[in-house]
C-alpha cells in the first residue's frame, strides 16, 4: 500500500498532518448508525477515516437536535465561520464598498 494511505478508510488518506476535511453527510450518518448498533469507536473511526473527536461531535449533535450538523440550518456552508469574525466582516465590507464592480 502507498505510504500515507494506511488505515484511511473510504479512500481518505491519513497523512498525520492537520488538514481541513469536510465529510459527506452519508459518512456522518454512517458513523451515527454504526454507534447506535453498538460497534466500537475504534472500528467506526477507522472505517470512516475521521477522528474520534469528530465522531463524538457528530453523535452529540445528533442527540441534541437530530442532525449530525452543529447547526442544521447552515449545514456545511461554513457560514458560522465568518458570522462572528468582526474584523473579517469589516474588511470585506470595505472591499465591497471600495470596489463594487468586482462583486
Secondary structure, DSSP 8 states (H G I E B T S, - for coil): --TT-TT--TT----SS-------HHHHHHHHHHHHTT--HHHHHHHHT--HHHHHHHHHHHHHHSSSSSSTTTTTS-HHHHHT-HHHHHHHHHHHHH-GGG-
